[in-house]
Amino acid sequence: MVASVTAKRRVVVADDHPVVRDGIVALVDAGGFDVVGEAEDSERAIAVCEVRRPELLLLDYELPPGDAPAVISAVREQLPELRILVFTAFHDVERARIALEAGADGFVTKGLRGPALIEALNRVLAGERMVAPEIERLLGEKPEQVRPPSERQRAVVEAVAAGATNREIAEQLGITERTVKYHLRAVFDRLGVSNRAEAVARASEAGWLRGE
């Protein structure tokens, strides 16, 4: 009688630093997972997830040209059941808050040792929320104001306020329309809105628009 073999859980690793990504892939593979894809930028991360359809995405927060919230929003549209664990070099409660509000299932730092990262992956796949303890303690505190945008996010929302289409914004900023959409998703998540008109109004209230 042939013993049954338990299928390995499928993971995609997204980090823009090749040496770091190689180390994480080796660690995750040794931890009993099947690394079915890698990505060095946010566009690639979304594309790999759409094609490879993993069970979990291990996602660096600072992944150019967008960031984790934009990637999370994009992959959630295609893979609502995907588990997402965000990791970062920064012990930043505001990044954690934004990522979790965007739909991440966990947020940990790169200071984790190997066994702790494997445990975090397993816990997230089991349906648990996994947040670094030092950040979890601070998450109950409400932010006093909307976190300022990146310069690219500010440029995008200012162009929206001026009535530009995604294509026009892409031409103005020298980026792709898909990247414009990533930045808009990140802006929507950060401002807590769902459309362009609300984004412009909320951005104006938050003081994001220069010249007002």
C-alpha positions as CSV (number, residue, x, y, z in Angstrom):
1,M,0.0,0.0,0.0
2,V,1.4,3.4,-1.0
3,A,1.4,6.0,1.7
4,S,-0.4,9.2,1.0
5,V,1.7,12.2,0.3
6,T,0.5,15.6,1.7
7,A,0.8,18.3,-1.0
8,K,3.1,21.1,-0.1
9,R,1.5,24.5,0.4
10,R,2.1,26.9,-2.6
11,V,3.9,30.2,-1.9
12,V,5.0,33.1,-4.0
13,V,7.8,35.3,-2.6
14,A,8.0,39.0,-3.6
15,D,11.1,41.1,-2.7
16,D,13.1,43.5,-4.8
17,H,16.5,42.5,-3.4
18,P,17.8,39.4,-5.1
19,V,20.1,38.3,-2.3
20,V,17.3,38.7,0.3
21,R,14.8,37.0,-2.0
22,D,17.1,34.0,-2.7
23,G,17.6,33.5,1.1
24,I,13.9,33.7,1.8
25,V,13.1,31.3,-1.0
26,A,15.7,28.8,0.3
27,L,14.3,29.1,3.8
28,V,10.7,28.7,2.8
29,D,11.5,25.8,0.6
30,A,13.5,24.1,3.4
31,G,10.5,24.8,5.7
32,G,8.3,22.4,3.7
33,F,6.6,24.8,1.3
34,D,6.5,24.8,-2.5
35,V,7.8,28.2,-3.8
36,V,5.9,28.4,-7.1
37,G,7.0,31.8,-8.1
38,E,9.2,34.8,-7.3
39,A,8.8,38.5,-8.0
40,E,11.1,41.5,-7.9
41,D,8.5,44.3,-8.3
42,S,4.8,44.9,-7.7
43,E,3.7,44.3,-11.3
44,R,5.5,41.0,-11.4
45,A,4.0,40.0,-8.0
46,I,0.5,40.5,-9.3
47,A,1.2,38.7,-12.6
48,V,2.8,35.7,-10.9
49,C,0.0,35.3,-8.5
50,E,-2.6,35.5,-11.3
51,V,-0.7,32.8,-13.2
52,R,0.6,30.5,-10.5
53,R,-2.4,30.9,-8.1
54,P,-0.5,30.3,-4.8
55,E,-2.1,29.8,-1.4
56,L,0.1,32.4,0.2
57,L,1.9,35.5,-0.9
58,L,4.9,36.6,1.2
59,L,5.1,40.2,0.2
60,D,7.8,42.8,1.0
61,Y,6.0,46.1,1.9
62,E,8.5,48.3,0.0
63,L,8.1,46.7,-3.4
64,P,8.5,49.2,-6.3
65,P,6.9,50.8,-8.2
66,G,3.9,50.5,-6.0
67,D,3.8,49.2,-2.4
68,A,2.1,46.4,-0.5
69,P,-1.4,47.9,-0.2
70,A,-1.6,48.4,-4.0
71,V,-0.5,44.8,-4.6
72,I,-2.9,43.5,-2.0
73,S,-5.9,45.3,-3.6
74,A,-5.0,44.0,-7.1
75,V,-4.5,40.3,-6.1
76,R,-7.6,40.3,-3.9
77,E,-9.7,41.0,-7.0
78,Q,-8.4,37.9,-8.7
79,L,-7.7,35.6,-5.7
80,P,-10.0,36.5,-2.8
81,E,-8.9,33.3,-0.9
82,L,-5.2,34.1,-1.1
83,R,-3.5,34.5,2.2
84,I,-1.0,37.4,2.3
85,L,1.8,37.9,4.8
86,V,3.6,41.3,4.5
87,F,7.1,41.6,5.8
88,T,9.4,44.6,6.1
89,A,12.7,45.9,7.5
90,F,10.8,48.7,9.3
91,H,9.2,48.4,12.7
92,D,6.4,50.8,11.5
93,V,3.0,50.5,13.1
94,E,1.5,52.8,10.4
95,R,2.7,50.6,7.6
96,A,1.2,47.6,9.5
97,R,-2.1,49.4,9.9
98,I,-2.3,50.3,6.2
99,A,-1.4,46.8,5.1
100,L,-3.9,45.1,7.4
101,E,-6.6,47.5,6.4
102,A,-5.9,46.8,2.8
103,G,-6.5,43.1,3.4
104,A,-3.2,41.6,4.5
105,D,-3.5,38.6,6.9
106,G,-0.3,39.3,8.8
107,F,2.6,41.7,9.1
108,V,6.0,40.7,10.4
109,T,9.5,42.2,10.3
110,K,12.6,40.8,8.5
111,G,14.3,40.5,11.9
112,L,12.5,37.2,12.4
113,R,14.7,34.1,12.6
114,G,14.0,31.3,10.2
115,P,11.8,29.1,12.4
116,A,9.7,32.1,13.4
117,L,9.0,33.0,9.8
118,I,8.0,29.4,9.0
119,E,5.7,29.4,12.0
120,A,4.2,32.7,10.8
121,L,3.5,31.2,7.3
122,N,1.8,28.2,8.9
123,R,-0.3,30.3,11.2
124,V,-1.5,32.6,8.4
125,L,-2.3,29.6,6.2
126,A,-4.3,28.2,9.1
127,G,-6.4,31.3,9.1
128,E,-4.8,33.2,12.0
129,R,-3.8,36.8,11.9
130,M,-0.1,37.1,12.5
131,V,1.4,40.4,13.6
132,A,4.8,41.1,15.1
133,P,4.2,41.5,18.8
134,E,6.0,44.8,19.1
135,I,3.7,46.2,16.4
136,E,0.5,44.5,17.7
137,R,0.8,46.4,21.0
138,L,0.6,49.7,19.2
139,L,-2.2,48.9,16.7
140,G,-4.9,49.8,19.1
141,E,-3.8,53.4,19.0
142,K,-5.8,55.5,16.5
143,P,-3.7,57.6,14.1
144,E,-4.3,61.3,14.5
145,Q,-4.3,62.0,10.8
146,V,-4.1,60.4,7.4
147,R,-0.5,59.3,6.7
148,P,1.1,61.6,4.1
149,P,1.4,60.2,0.6
150,S,4.5,59.4,-1.4
151,E,5.5,62.0,-4.0
152,R,4.2,59.7,-6.8
153,Q,0.9,59.1,-5.0
154,R,0.6,62.9,-4.5
155,A,1.3,63.5,-8.2
156,V,-1.3,60.9,-9.2
157,V,-4.1,62.3,-7.0
158,E,-3.3,65.9,-8.1
159,A,-3.6,64.8,-11.7
160,V,-6.9,63.1,-10.9
161,A,-8.0,66.4,-9.3
162,A,-7.1,68.2,-12.5
163,G,-9.4,65.8,-14.4
164,A,-6.8,63.7,-16.1
165,T,-7.5,60.1,-17.2
166,N,-5.3,57.2,-16.3
167,R,-3.8,57.3,-19.8
168,E,-3.0,61.0,-19.5
169,I,-1.6,60.5,-16.0
170,A,0.7,57.7,-17.3
171,E,1.9,59.9,-20.1
172,Q,2.5,62.9,-17.7
173,L,4.5,60.8,-15.2
174,G,6.2,58.4,-17.6
175,I,4.7,55.3,-16.1
176,T,2.3,52.6,-17.3
177,E,-1.5,52.8,-16.9
178,R,-1.3,49.7,-14.8
179,T,1.1,51.4,-12.4
180,V,-1.2,54.4,-12.3
181,K,-4.0,52.0,-11.1
182,Y,-1.7,50.6,-8.4
183,H,-1.0,54.1,-7.1
184,L,-4.7,54.9,-7.2
185,R,-5.6,51.7,-5.2
186,A,-2.9,52.7,-2.6
187,V,-4.4,56.2,-2.4
188,F,-7.9,54.8,-2.0
189,D,-6.8,52.5,0.8
190,R,-4.8,55.2,2.6
191,L,-7.7,57.7,2.4
192,G,-10.4,55.1,3.1
193,V,-12.4,55.9,-0.1
194,S,-13.7,53.9,-3.0
195,N,-13.7,56.3,-6.0
196,R,-11.9,59.2,-7.6
197,A,-14.2,61.9,-6.5
198,E,-14.1,60.8,-2.9
199,A,-10.3,60.5,-3.2
200,V,-9.9,64.1,-4.4
201,A,-12.2,65.4,-1.7
202,R,-10.5,63.5,1.1
203,A,-7.0,64.4,-0.3
204,S,-8.0,68.1,-0.2
205,E,-9.2,67.8,3.4
206,A,-6.0,66.0,4.3
207,G,-3.8,68.8,2.7
208,W,-2.4,66.5,0.0
209,L,-3.1,68.9,-2.9
210,R,-0.4,71.5,-3.4
211,G,-1.5,75.0,-4.3
212,E,-4.7,74.9,-2.3
